[in-house]
Amino acid sequence: MRISELAQASGVAVPTIKYYLREGLLPPGRATSATQASYDDGHLQRLQLVRSLVEVGGMPLAKVRAVLDVLEDPAPDPYTAVSEALAALPPYVSAGPPYERATAALDEIGLAYEPSSYAVAQLEAALAGLEAAGRPLDAGALGRYAEQMMVIARREVATVEAQRDPAVPAELADVVQDVVLGTVLVEPVILALRRLTHAALFRERHPPGGAG
Amino acid sequence: MRISELAQASGVAVPTIKYYLREGLLPPGRATSATQASYDDGHLQRLQLVRSLVEVGGMPLAKVRAVLDVLEDPAPDPYTAVSEALAALPPYVSAGPPYERATAALDEIGLAYEPSSYAVAQLEAALAGLEAAGRPLDAGALGRYAEQMMVIARREVATVEAQRDPAVPAELADVVQDVVLGTVLVEPVILALRRLTHAALFRERHPPGGAG
């Protein structure tokens, strides 16, 4: 397809596509003349990924590039490949290990983890933030949040596996892309629903327009 | 207490406290001499709030000020006061109503909502992002996420209510502050735990160091 058709299929404007091409976030099309090139479904998929990372994830281009680098040349070990891609996703946490609050809580909950992983660093920052605000969260409360997240995670894994043809082994780059998109695109859904369920409960006790 | 003691009690550096004072995010202390002022517990609490919004929420000062404005002078109706404070929190979504995807899905799920609320706008943006990436989420899947979030929200409400003395009516500004902090500080915990539960499940199927 031509660049105008790629724009139409993706909903991304032509100048933005040209910008991604210049920045190397989208591989060049196949030249069909001195001024025109042809793009395929691979370009469309890559464009959808880049757009999700930039627009939904709010990621800077350097971090988008880090995800693409993993997709181009993933570590042979799937756990490492996925971890490297997820490390490029926000929130960006500056403190280094040891993550004492997070690891102590995860040990008490009984959830397996890599001590140096970004998700542990993010949990540490979140727990430190609660503590600094004078609202520490104990391991019991954290464990109850983890239970609900485990229900969600198990269902998500089952859904992905049900959609996959077991006769065709999954390409590692596809697995990494699934995990990245499932993180960046679904997190805002979960947070919006937490706010909406709270609003619905609050509304039951304090109908809008009432004074107390 | 003096500004150095406020810094120690809050963990916020003196230059940052002075910056918040200049920006009007922290009310001035009671002058005790030409160059010194005294601060109280109200200052400490306000400082903890501002720090949470800036450092954990990543909010620009104009949005922090919008939350403080609601706390200074909340609308008499609690639902409106809380909604106005939450509207200042990220993610910042630019598209206006109608939020067709979100309201159709919420109607199907059976969750009550205010059609113009920011949480509905955020859900709409999240659903549009999934659609643009070629991974639309149907109302069934959304309803299952909402179920888990409702479990979490009900427990959170019960915890807050158990900590409150029923003989003392809650100050509206305190209710608003509780909801704001419960949103900004707990959201990163929930997301970190979703990533950690996924990592634990992935690790079961693909032990680190293995090749497939």
Chai-1 contact restraints between the chains, C-beta under 6 A:
chainA,res_idxA,chainB,res_idxB,connection_type,confidence,min_distance_angstrom,max_distance_angstrom,comment,restraint_id
A,G11,B,A132,contact,1.0,0.0,6.0,A-B,restraint_1
A,Q48,B,A133,contact,1.0,0.0,6.0,A-B,restraint_2
A,Q48,B,G134,contact,1.0,0.0,6.0,A-B,restraint_3
A,S52,B,A133,contact,1.0,0.0,6.0,A-B,restraint_4
A,V56,B,G129,contact,1.0,0.0,6.0,A-B,restraint_5
A,P76,B,A211,contact,1.0,0.0,6.0,A-B,restraint_6
A,D77,B,G209,contact,1.0,0.0,6.0,A-B,restraint_7
A,P78,B,H206,contact,1.0,0.0,6.0,A-B,restraint_8
A,Y79,B,R203,contact,1.0,0.0,6.0,A-B,restraint_9
A,Y79,B,H206,contact,1.0,0.0,6.0,A-B,restraint_10
A,Y79,B,P208,contact,1.0,0.0,6.0,A-B,restraint_11
A,L111,B,A200,contact,1.0,0.0,6.0,A-B,restraint_12
A,A112,B,A200,contact,1.0,0.0,6.0,A-B,restraint_13
A,Y113,B,L196,contact,1.0,0.0,6.0,A-B,restraint_14
A,A119,B,A192,contact,1.0,0.0,6.0,A-B,restraint_15
A,A119,B,R195,contact,1.0,0.0,6.0,A-B,restraint_16
A,A119,B,L196,contact,1.0,0.0,6.0,A-B,restraint_17
A,A119,B,A199,contact,1.0,0.0,6.0,A-B,restraint_18
A,Q122,B,A192,contact,1.0,0.0,6.0,A-B,restraint_19
A,L123,B,A192,contact,1.0,0.0,6.0,A-B,restraint_20
A,A126,B,P188,contact,1.0,0.0,6.0,A-B,restraint_21
A,A126,B,V189,contact,1.0,0.0,6.0,A-B,restraint_22
A,A126,B,A192,contact,1.0,0.0,6.0,A-B,restraint_23
A,G129,B,V56,contact,1.0,0.0,6.0,A-B,restraint_24
A,G129,B,L185,contact,1.0,0.0,6.0,A-B,restraint_25
A,L130,B,L185,contact,1.0,0.0,6.0,A-B,restraint_26
A,A132,B,G11,contact,1.0,0.0,6.0,A-B,restraint_27
A,A133,B,Q48,contact,1.0,0.0,6.0,A-B,restraint_28
A,A133,B,S52,contact,1.0,0.0,6.0,A-B,restraint_29
A,A133,B,L181,contact,1.0,0.0,6.0,A-B,restraint_30
A,A133,B,L185,contact,1.0,0.0,6.0,A-B,restraint_31
A,G134,B,Q48,contact,1.0,0.0,6.0,A-B,restraint_32
A,Y145,B,I190,contact,1.0,0.0,6.0,A-B,restraint_33
A,Y145,B,L193,contact,1.0,0.0,6.0,A-B,restraint_34
A,A146,B,L193,contact,1.0,0.0,6.0,A-B,restraint_35
A,Q148,B,Q148,contact,1.0,0.0,6.0,A-B,restraint_36
A,Q148,B,V151,contact,1.0,0.0,6.0,A-B,restraint_37
A,Q148,B,I152,contact,1.0,0.0,6.0,A-B,restraint_38
A,M149,B,L193,contact,1.0,0.0,6.0,A-B,restraint_39
A,M149,B,R194,contact,1.0,0.0,6.0,A-B,restraint_40
A,M149,B,T197,contact,1.0,0.0,6.0,A-B,restraint_41
A,M150,B,T197,contact,1.0,0.0,6.0,A-B,restraint_42
A,V151,B,Q148,contact,1.0,0.0,6.0,A-B,restraint_43
A,I152,B,Q148,contact,1.0,0.0,6.0,A-B,restraint_44
A,A153,B,T197,contact,1.0,0.0,6.0,A-B,restraint_45
A,A153,B,H198,contact,1.0,0.0,6.0,A-B,restraint_46
A,A153,B,L201,contact,1.0,0.0,6.0,A-B,restraint_47
A,V157,B,L201,contact,1.0,0.0,6.0,A-B,restraint_48
A,L181,B,A133,contact,1.0,0.0,6.0,A-B,restraint_49
A,L185,B,G129,contact,1.0,0.0,6.0,A-B,restraint_50
A,L185,B,L130,contact,1.0,0.0,6.0,A-B,restraint_51
A,L185,B,A133,contact,1.0,0.0,6.0,A-B,restraint_52
A,E187,B,L191,contact,1.0,0.0,6.0,A-B,restraint_53
A,P188,B,A126,contact,1.0,0.0,6.0,A-B,restraint_54
A,V189,B,A126,contact,1.0,0.0,6.0,A-B,restraint_55
A,I190,B,Y145,contact,1.0,0.0,6.0,A-B,restraint_56
A,L191,B,E187,contact,1.0,0.0,6.0,A-B,restraint_57
A,A192,B,A119,contact,1.0,0.0,6.0,A-B,restraint_58
A,A192,B,Q122,contact,1.0,0.0,6.0,A-B,restraint_59
A,A192,B,L123,contact,1.0,0.0,6.0,A-B,restraint_60
A,A192,B,A126,contact,1.0,0.0,6.0,A-B,restraint_61
A,L193,B,Y145,contact,1.0,0.0,6.0,A-B,restraint_62
A,L193,B,A146,contact,1.0,0.0,6.0,A-B,restraint_63
A,L193,B,M149,contact,1.0,0.0,6.0,A-B,restraint_64
A,R194,B,M149,contact,1.0,0.0,6.0,A-B,restraint_65
A,R195,B,A119,contact,1.0,0.0,6.0,A-B,restraint_66
A,L196,B,Y113,contact,1.0,0.0,6.0,A-B,restraint_67
A,L196,B,A119,contact,1.0,0.0,6.0,A-B,restraint_68
A,T197,B,M149,contact,1.0,0.0,6.0,A-B,restraint_69
A,T197,B,M150,contact,1.0,0.0,6.0,A-B,restraint_70
A,T197,B,A153,contact,1.0,0.0,6.0,A-B,restraint_71
A,H198,B,A153,contact,1.0,0.0,6.0,A-B,restraint_72
A,A200,B,L111,contact,1.0,0.0,6.0,A-B,restraint_73
A,A200,B,A112,contact,1.0,0.0,6.0,A-B,restraint_74
A,L201,B,A153,contact,1.0,0.0,6.0,A-B,restraint_75
A,L201,B,V157,contact,1.0,0.0,6.0,A-B,restraint_76
A,R203,B,Y79,contact,1.0,0.0,6.0,A-B,restraint_77
A,H206,B,P78,contact,1.0,0.0,6.0,A-B,restraint_78
A,H206,B,Y79,contact,1.0,0.0,6.0,A-B,restraint_79
A,P208,B,Y79,contact,1.0,0.0,6.0,A-B,restraint_80
A,G209,B,D77,contact,1.0,0.0,6.0,A-B,restraint_81
A,A211,B,P76,contact,1.0,0.0,6.0,A-B,restraint_82
